[in-house]
Amino acid sequence: MSGMNRQGRSSGPGDAGPSVHATFTGNKALAQEEALIFERDSGACGVDLEEPQAFEDRLGGNRRKGSIGLPGLAEPDVVRHYVRLSQKNYAIDAGLYPLGSCTMKHNPRLNEKMARLPGFADVHPLQPQKTVQGAMALIELVADWLKELTGMPAVAMSPKAGAHGELCGMMAIQAALEARGEGETRTRVLVPESAHGTNPATAALLGYKVDAIPATEDGRVDVAAFKAKLGPDVAAIMLTNPNTCGLFERDIREIADALHAVGGYFYCDGANFNAIVGRVRPGDLGVDAMHINLHKTFSTPHGGGGPGAGPVVLSDALAPFAPLPWITTRDDGRLKFAETEEQVAALGGTSFGRMTAFHGQMGMFVRAAAYMLSHGADGLKQAAEDAVLSANYVLASLKDVMSAPFEGPCMHEALFDDRFLKDTGVETLDFAKAMIDEGYHPMTMYFPLVVHGAMLIEPTESESKASVDLFIATLADLAASAKKGETERFKGAPFLAPRRRLDETLAARNPILTWSAPLPAEAAE
Ligand SMILES: *Cc1c(COP(=O)(O)O)cnc(C)c1O
């Protein structure tokens, strides 16, 4: 592979030179420079409006005196501006997206089409319930699938993201503990070291003390250390399975039983549910509450910029505390929302209250329903199996070229560390930046924290073998190049992107989000 690309032309760092020469326009062929729209302001107007005749001013003297400063451009210039910006985006529709801890990426177009049907897209949450029976039935349909797939008796549909679902599940746990009279005494939540940052944040937000459980050599929860931490003050464990190292927690039943024996609840972070759908039911593992990121497992890819949805499945012990609203069936068979504590009390519940103003993310529910129905139970299982197969293919192909911290197969994502870069002068960050020159979005870097220089790769179920093969070959070429000491290919990367290496820390610490007109030359002096 080294030195030759697929077309047989020579490739490699030496070729970077001519492609990066300065052009008069700053454009690089199809990669066109684009100024901010404010900088492109020509004062033009895309439409030709007539001065209103016989206009009566009803603003009582409050009429605007100057312009509001919006840029003026002709229509073709506006179109070009946004098309050029869109071409700067790397997207799943443009290429493989290896980010780990993200689960599904490709979003079947069918789901988008269904979500745009006016009967779903245009419903209003305050419409009379008898006019939205179909939408309510769809929420129920998704709820039934989630309960079936997880083996759990209840689900709260309203949380709007994974982290929001965590908060919902933990509030149900807190309410259950309060109902048992143990709200004051159970103050500690156990969280494995490798947890997603939202887990300890959720526990802390609810006032719990976060107690970290160390990991074993093989990247899993240290069961002995976990057991040593159990006691009458433990409210819950928050455990991700498959975990953030991409590994299945083999001792999960033992963990659940030991926790239940001391009266704690088992919160499972189910963001990675797509790795196990159709294969394992969390309800069978002793889970009491688990959020499901619909935007990671049931369409609408994570990072797609759209809304999320984080329904939470609940065990029998927690179901009575589920947030409002609940959906029930009236005597005449119509669906209705139980929206007050009294209405829920009549159903035997003691809801902890509301998570959101209304009923959840309708558009996401439609996408999830379309995804579930078009895949079927067998298709969902196959998507899980293919996602795991792809990740293991990456791991098996690269573990001797790069370095893998843990022995054995992985689940939905392949984790590498930076030992293979030792003494090369190249670091994880440089390696990731060189991937940009090769036309790939980098993988998740430096997460999970338990692994040094982590690189977490999640190809998912939707990449073809050819696509994964090219990705593997590219990473193998980069790894070989780093080991050969071709440091310049990495240290200055990316060479071919519209912008070179950015100061991401400065951008995060000092984001400049508004445009201000440049000062006149004399004032600037
Ligand atoms: C993505 C993710 C979350 C958070 O989900 P959001 O929808 O981004 O709030 C929590 N835990 C894990 C393991 C995740 O991968």
The ligand as an SDF file (V2000), in Angstrom:
LIG
                    3D

 15 15  0  0  0  0  0  0  0  0999 V2000
  -24.0230   10.0350   23.5450 C   0  0  0  0  0  0  0  0  0  0  0  0
  -23.9390    9.4500   24.8770 C   0  0  0  0  0  0  0  0  0  0  0  0
  -24.6080   10.0460   25.9640 C   0  0  0  0  0  0  0  0  0  0  0  0
  -25.3330   11.3720   25.8860 C   0  0  0  0  0  0  0  0  0  0  0  0
  -26.3500   11.4590   24.9460 O   0  0  0  0  0  0  0  0  0  0  0  0
  -26.8360   12.8930   24.4240 P   0  0  0  0  0  0  0  0  0  0  0  0
  -28.0330   12.6050   23.5880 O   0  0  0  0  0  0  0  0  0  0  0  0
  -25.6970   13.4720   23.6500 O   0  0  0  0  0  0  0  0  0  0  0  0
  -27.1830   13.7170   25.6200 O   0  0  0  0  0  0  0  0  0  0  0  0
  -24.5320    9.4150   27.1860 C   0  0  0  0  0  0  0  0  0  0  0  0
  -23.8290    8.2760   27.3470 N   0  0  0  0  0  0  0  0  0  0  0  0
  -23.1770    7.6790   26.3280 C   0  0  0  0  0  0  0  0  0  0  0  0
  -22.4160    6.4090   26.5620 C   0  0  0  0  0  0  0  0  0  0  0  0
  -23.1920    8.2540   25.0560 C   0  0  0  0  0  0  0  0  0  0  0  0
  -22.5330    7.6610   24.0540 O   0  0  0  0  0  0  0  0  0  0  0  0
  1  2  1  0
  2  3  1  0
  2 14  2  0
  3  4  1  0
  3 10  2  0
  4  5  1  0
  5  6  1  0
  6  7  2  0
  6  8  1  0
  6  9  1  0
 10 11  1  0
 11 12  2  0
 12 13  1  0
 12 14  1  0
 14 15  1  0
M  END
$$$$
